[in-house]
C-alpha cells in the first residue's frame, strides 16, 4: 500500500517532476586583461562538429533567460528561489556539440548529444571553470548555481551535457555502464577544448583551470582529479555520487528505502521498526520529514534508471522496471539486492568506480540531511577512501549541518534546512586561496547550522570555520 501523497510547494514539485531524473558579496574580477579588439569574431572550438557564437551584453542569467541563451527548466530547483543574480558581465557565448550518435538533448532543436556551452567574459581574470551537470540535466543546469557567480568573478566558464540526458539516458551505449562512462570522456573532452578556446580568444592560456559540479557533476570532479589531474589545478565537489564495486552505492540503500518507507508512512506497529531500518540503511535520524517527498519523486525513479544502466538483465525485457512496484512483483526494484547479483554487474560498476587517488586539491561539501545520497553512505565514505589512498593532504571535507540534496527544499523548510549554494561559494574562494596564496582551508569538520539565523542570511553566508558541537 502506498502512503497518501504529502503536499509540497508547487515550485518544488514542479522542478523535481520535470527531472522524472556555499558573508559573500559577488565582486567583479580585478586587474583583468582587456578583451580582444574584435571580441565577437568566431573562435573555433577544437573538435566541435557544430557551433554558434553570440556576442551578448549579459552572460549571466540576468540576460541569458531573455536572450534565449540558457534554459530555466534545466536549472530549476537547484538553488534558493531568491538567490541574487549578478549583472554586468558582457562577453561571448559559444553553443555547440561534439560528434555523437545519441539524440536525447533537444536544446536548440538540434536533437544531438554532447552539447556544450562556453562563456568568455570581456573582463577575464585569467582562469577557467569547467563543469559537468547534476542528474541527467543538460548543459545549462549549473547556470544559476555556478556559472552566474564565477562569471561575475571574471572566470571563463564551460559546461557539458555529459553526452546523454533525460530519463532514457541508459539507452546510450551498448554495454552496461557505457552511458556513465561517457560522462568521463565528455568532461575531459570539454576541458581540453575549452582550454584551447580560451587561449585562442584571449591570446594566452588560462593560468588556472578549476572543475566543479553538483551530484553527478560532483562525481565527475572526483573522477577527473583521480584520472586526469594534469588538466586541472583543483576542484570543488558538491555532494558527488559515489560508485564503487564493493559499495556502498545507491543500488544498496535505495531499494531499502523503497521497502521500508511505505511501512513507516502507514503507521501502526511496524512503523518503528521500519524507521530503524531506514536509519540503518543510511538515512539519518532527523531527516524523516524529507522522506515522503523523496519517496514520491526521487527514490523509485533513481533506483530504476541507474539499475537499468548497470544491471539491465535484472528485470528481463522490461525497461527500467515497474514504478512503485510491491515487493514480490517479478523484477521489482523494491526487492533489488546488489550483493546477490552476477559478477558481471560488479564489473559494470567497477568501470565507473572511484578510488580516492586524487592528484590535485579537492574540497568536498555534503549536507547532513541529504536523503537522496545519504552522507554516511557517500561523502563520509569517499573522504575515508582519499585518506586510505594517502591523499588526505589534498582533501578538505565539510559536512554541512542541515543541508539536503537540492536547495529548493531549503525554501520549503527554512526552519530545518540551509542551502548549500553559499557553502559552495565559500569553498570555492577557499580553494582559490589554497592554490593562489597557499592558505590552507580549515581542517575538515561539520559546519554548524546557526540557530536563530534568518533564511536570508543562510542563503548568503556559510563560513567554513563554524564548527558543530
C-alpha positions in Angstrom: 0.0 0.0 0.0 1.4 3.4 -1.0 1.2 6.2 1.5 -1.0 9.2 0.9 0.8 11.9 -1.0 2.4 14.7 1.1 1.8 18.2 -0.2 4.8 20.3 -1.1 5.2 23.7 -2.6 4.2 23.7 -6.3 7.5 25.0 -7.5 9.4 22.3 -5.6 7.3 19.5 -7.0 7.4 21.0 -10.5 11.2 21.0 -10.7 11.5 17.5 -9.3 8.8 16.0 -11.5 10.5 17.7 -14.5 13.6 15.6 -13.7 11.4 12.5 -13.6 15.6 12.2 -13.0 28.3 27.9 -0.5 29.1 36.6 4.3 29.6 36.5 0.4 29.4 39.6 -1.9 29.7 38.9 -5.6 32.6 41.1 -6.8 33.9 41.7 -10.3 37.3 40.5 -11.2 40.1 43.0 -10.8 43.1 43.7 -12.9 41.6 41.7 -15.8 43.2 42.0 -19.2 41.3 43.8 -21.8 39.1 41.9 -24.2 40.3 41.3 -27.7 39.5 44.3 -30.0 37.1 42.2 -32.1 35.6 40.1 -29.4 32.8 38.8 -31.5 35.0 37.1 -34.0 34.1 33.4 -34.0 36.7 31.3 -32.2 36.7 27.7 -33.4 36.2 25.1 -30.6 38.6 22.2 -31.3 36.7 19.0 -32.1 33.3 20.6 -32.3 31.0 19.3 -35.1 28.8 22.4 -34.9 28.9 25.7 -33.0 27.3 29.1 -33.0 28.8 32.2 -31.4 26.8 35.1 -29.9 28.1 38.4 -28.6 26.0 39.2 -25.5 25.5 42.2 -23.4 25.0 39.9 -20.4 26.4 36.4 -19.9 24.6 35.7 -16.6 21.0 34.5 -16.3 20.0 38.2 -15.8 20.4 38.4 -19.5 20.5 34.9 -21.0 17.0 34.0 -19.9 15.6 36.8 -22.1 18.0 36.3 -24.9 17.4 32.5 -25.1 21.0 31.6 -24.2 20.0 29.4 -21.2 17.1 27.1 -20.3 15.5 27.8 -16.9 13.9 24.4 -16.8 17.4 22.9 -16.8 18.4 24.6 -13.5 15.0 24.7 -11.8 15.1 23.8 -8.1 18.9 23.6 -7.7 19.3 27.0 -5.9 17.3 29.1 -3.4 14.4 30.9 -5.1 15.6 34.3 -4.0 19.3 33.8 -4.8 20.6 37.2 -6.1 21.6 37.2 -9.8 24.8 39.2 -10.6 24.8 41.5 -13.6 27.2 43.5 -15.7 29.1 40.6 -17.4 29.2 41.2 -21.2 31.0 38.7 -23.4 30.9 35.9 -25.9 28.9 32.7 -25.6 29.6 29.6 -27.8 27.0 26.9 -28.0 27.6 23.7 -29.9 28.1 20.0 -29.9 30.9 17.4 -30.4 30.3 14.4 -32.7 27.9 11.9 -31.0 25.4 9.3 -32.1 22.7 9.8 -29.4 19.9 12.3 -29.6 18.5 12.8 -26.1 19.3 16.5 -25.9 16.8 18.7 -27.8 18.2 22.1 -26.9 18.3 24.5 -29.9 16.2 21.9 -31.8 19.5 20.0 -32.5 18.4 16.6 -31.2 22.1 15.9 -30.6 24.0 14.9 -27.5 27.5 16.1 -26.4 26.2 19.6 -26.4 28.3 22.3 -24.6 28.3 25.9 -23.7 31.4 28.1 -23.3 31.2 31.7 -22.0 34.0 34.2 -22.4 33.6 37.4 -20.3 35.1 40.6 -21.6 36.8 41.2 -18.3 38.7 37.9 -17.8 40.5 37.1 -14.6 42.9 34.7 -16.5 41.3 31.4 -15.4 38.7 28.8 -16.4 36.0 26.9 -14.6 34.5 23.7 -16.2 31.6 21.6 -15.0 29.5 18.6 -15.7 25.8 18.6 -14.9 23.8 17.1 -12.0 21.3 14.4 -12.5 20.6 13.8 -16.2 20.2 17.5 -16.9 21.5 19.4 -19.9 24.4 21.9 -20.3 22.7 24.9 -18.7 21.9 23.1 -15.4 24.7 24.9 -13.5 23.9 28.4 -14.8 22.3 29.7 -11.6 24.3 27.7 -9.0 27.8 28.0 -10.5 28.1 30.0 -13.8 26.5 33.3 -12.7 28.8 33.6 -9.8 32.1 32.5 -11.4 31.4 34.7 -14.5 30.8 37.7 -12.2 34.3 37.0 -10.7 35.8 37.1 -14.2 36.3 33.4 -14.9 35.7 31.9 -18.3 33.1 29.0 -18.0 32.3 25.8 -19.8 29.8 23.1 -19.2 28.8 19.8 -21.0 25.6 17.8 -21.0 27.9 14.7 -20.3 26.8 13.0 -23.6 23.4 11.8 -22.7 20.4 13.3 -20.9 16.9 12.7 -19.6 15.1 9.6 -18.4 16.3 7.4 -21.2 20.0 8.2 -20.8 20.7 4.5 -20.1 19.8 3.7 -23.7 23.1 5.3 -24.8 25.8 2.7 -25.4 25.9 -1.0 -26.0 27.1 -2.4 -22.7 26.2 -1.8 -19.0 27.9 1.3 -17.7 28.5 2.8 -21.2 26.4 5.9 -20.6 28.0 6.8 -17.3 31.5 6.1 -18.7 30.8 8.5 -21.5 30.3 11.3 -18.9 34.0 10.9 -18.0 35.1 11.3 -21.7 32.8 14.2 -22.4 34.1 16.3 -19.4 37.7 15.5 -20.4 37.0 16.4 -24.0 35.3 19.7 -23.0 38.1 20.7 -20.7 40.7 20.3 -23.4 38.6 22.1 -25.9 37.7 24.9 -23.6 41.3 25.5 -22.6 42.3 25.8 -26.2 39.3 28.0 -27.0 40.2 30.3 -24.1 43.8 30.6 -25.3 42.6 31.4 -28.8 40.1 34.1 -27.6 42.3 35.9 -25.1 45.6 35.1 -26.8 47.0 33.3 -23.8 46.3 30.1 -22.0 44.3 30.0 -18.8 46.6 30.4 -15.7 44.4 28.0 -13.7 41.6 25.5 -14.6 39.1 24.5 -11.8 36.5 21.8 -12.0 33.3 21.8 -10.0 29.8 20.2 -10.0 26.8 19.0 -8.1 25.7 15.4 -7.5 26.6 13.5 -10.7 28.7 16.6 -11.6 30.4 16.3 -8.2 31.2 12.6 -9.0 32.9 13.8 -12.2 35.0 16.3 -10.2 36.2 13.3 -8.1 36.8 11.1 -11.2 38.7 13.8 -13.2 41.0 14.6 -10.3 41.7 10.9 -9.9 42.2 10.2 -13.6 43.2 13.5 -15.3 44.8 15.7 -12.6 47.1 17.1 -15.3 44.2 19.0 -16.7 43.2 20.8 -13.5 44.6 22.8 -10.6 41.9 21.8 -8.2 38.1 21.3 -7.7 35.1 21.6 -5.6 32.8 18.6 -5.3 29.3 19.3 -4.2 27.7 16.1 -2.9 29.2 13.9 -5.6 27.7 10.5 -6.2 29.8 7.5 -5.0 30.3 4.5 -7.2 32.5 1.6 -6.1 32.1 -2.1 -6.9 32.1 -3.2 -3.3 29.6 -0.5 -2.3 28.0 1.4 -0.8 26.2 2.9 -3.8 22.7 4.0 -4.3 21.9 0.5 -5.6 22.5 -0.7 -2.0 20.4 1.9 0.0 17.6 2.9 -2.3 15.9 -0.5 -2.5 15.8 -0.5 1.3 14.2 2.9 1.2 11.6 1.6 -1.2 10.9 -1.4 1.0 10.7 0.3 4.4 9.2 3.8 3.8 5.7 2.6 2.9 5.6 0.7 6.2 6.9 3.7 8.1 4.4 6.1 6.4 1.4 3.8 7.0 2.0 3.9 10.8 0.9 1.1 13.1 3.1 -1.4 14.9 5.6 -1.9 12.1 6.4 1.8 11.7 9.0 2.0 14.4 10.9 -1.0 13.0 10.7 0.5 9.5 12.1 3.8 10.7 15.0 2.0 12.4 15.7 0.0 9.2 15.8 3.3 7.2 18.3 4.7 9.7 20.4 1.6 9.4 20.3 1.9 5.6 21.9 5.4 6.0 19.0 7.8 6.1 19.9 10.0 9.1 17.7 10.5 12.1 16.0 13.9 11.9 15.5 13.6 8.1 12.1 11.9 8.4 10.3 15.0 7.3 12.0 14.7 3.9 11.2 11.0 3.3 7.7 11.3 1.8 8.9 13.8 -0.8 11.9 11.7 -1.8 9.8 8.6 -2.0 7.4 10.2 -4.3 9.9 12.0 -6.5 13.4 10.6 -6.3 14.0 7.2 -4.7 12.0 5.0 -7.0 12.9 6.8 -10.2 16.6 7.0 -9.4 16.9 3.3 -8.4 15.2 2.1 -11.6 17.1 4.3 -14.0 20.6 3.6 -12.6 19.9 -0.1 -12.1 18.8 -0.3 -15.7 22.1 1.4 -16.7 24.3 -1.0 -14.7 22.1 -4.2 -14.4 19.6 -4.3 -17.3 19.2 -8.0 -17.0 17.6 -7.8 -13.6 14.1 -7.2 -15.0 14.5 -9.1 -18.3 12.9 -7.3 -21.3 11.2 -4.7 -19.1 12.9 -1.4 -19.4 13.8 0.4 -16.1 11.4 -1.7 -14.0 7.9 -1.1 -12.8 7.3 2.2 -10.9 6.5 1.8 -7.2 6.0 -2.0 -7.5 5.1 -4.0 -4.5 7.6 -6.5 -3.1 7.2 -9.9 -4.7 6.5 -8.4 -8.1 8.8 -10.1 -10.7 11.8 -7.9 -11.5 10.7 -5.4 -8.8 13.4 -2.8 -7.8 12.0 -2.8 -4.3 13.5 -6.3 -3.9 16.8 -5.5 -5.7 19.8 -6.9 -3.8 23.1 -5.9 -5.4 25.1 -8.3 -3.2 23.4 -11.3 -4.9 23.7 -10.1 -8.5 26.0 -11.8 -11.0 29.7 -10.8 -11.2 29.1 -9.0 -14.5 27.1 -6.4 -12.6 30.0 -5.7 -10.3 32.3 -5.4 -13.3 29.9 -2.8 -14.8 30.1 -0.8 -11.6 33.9 -1.2 -11.4 34.1 0.5 -14.8 32.9 3.8 -13.3 34.2 3.3 -9.8 36.1 5.9 -7.8 39.4 5.2 -5.9 40.1 8.2 -3.8 43.5 8.7 -5.5 43.1 12.4 -6.3 46.0 14.2 -7.8 45.1 17.8 -7.1 43.5 19.7 -4.2 39.8 18.9 -3.7 37.2 20.4 -1.4 34.0 18.2 -0.8 30.7 19.5 0.6 27.8 17.4 1.6 24.6 18.1 3.6 24.0 16.1 6.7 20.3 15.8 5.7 20.8 14.6 2.2 18.3 11.7 1.7 19.0 11.0 -1.9 22.7 10.3 -1.4 22.9 9.9 2.4 26.1 11.4 3.7 27.1 8.3 5.7 26.9 6.2 2.6 28.6 8.7 0.3 30.9 11.5 1.1 31.9 10.1 4.6 33.0 7.0 2.7 34.8 8.9 -0.1 36.7 11.1 2.5 37.9 7.8 4.1 38.9 6.5 0.6 41.0 9.6 0.0 42.8 9.2 3.4 43.4 5.5 2.8 44.8 6.2 -0.6 47.4 8.5 1.1 45.9 11.7 -0.5 44.4 13.2 2.6 46.7 16.3 2.5 45.0 17.2 -0.8 41.5 17.0 0.6 39.2 19.1 2.7 35.7 17.7 3.6 32.9 19.9 5.1 29.7 18.2 6.3 27.1 21.0 6.1 24.6 20.7 9.0 21.1 21.0 7.7 21.9 20.8 4.1 20.0 18.5 1.7 20.4 17.4 -1.9 18.6 20.2 -3.7 18.4 23.8 -2.4 14.8 24.4 -3.4 13.8 22.3 -0.4 15.5 24.8 1.9 12.8 27.3 0.7 10.1 24.8 1.6 11.6 24.0 5.1 13.5 27.2 6.1 13.3 26.3 9.8 15.1 23.0 9.3 17.3 23.2 6.3 20.0 25.5 4.9 21.0 25.9 1.2 24.4 24.7 0.0 24.9 27.3 -2.7 26.6 29.8 -0.3 28.7 27.0 1.1 29.9 26.1 -2.4 30.9 29.7 -2.9 32.8 29.9 0.3 34.6 26.6 -0.5 35.4 27.9 -4.0 37.1 31.0 -2.5 38.9 28.8 0.0 40.2 26.8 -3.0 41.4 30.0 -4.7 43.3 31.0 -1.6 44.7 27.5 -1.2 46.0 27.4 -4.8 47.0 31.1 -5.0 48.3 32.3 -1.7 49.0 28.8 -0.2 46.5 29.4 2.6 45.2 26.0 3.6 41.5 25.8 4.3 40.2 24.9 7.7 40.6 21.3 8.7 37.7 19.0 7.7 34.8 19.2 10.0 31.0 19.6 10.3 29.9 23.1 9.6 27.1 24.1 12.1 23.8 25.4 11.1 23.5 28.6 13.2 20.4 28.7 15.4 18.1 31.6 15.2 19.6 32.7 11.8 17.1 34.1 9.3 16.7 32.3 5.9 18.1 35.3 4.0 21.4 35.2 6.0 21.7 31.4 5.4 21.1 32.0 1.7 24.0 34.4 1.5 26.6 33.1 4.0 28.3 29.9 5.0 31.5 30.4 7.0 33.5 27.2 6.9 35.1 27.9 10.3 31.7 27.4 12.1 32.1 24.1 13.7 29.3 22.0 15.0 29.5 20.8 18.6 
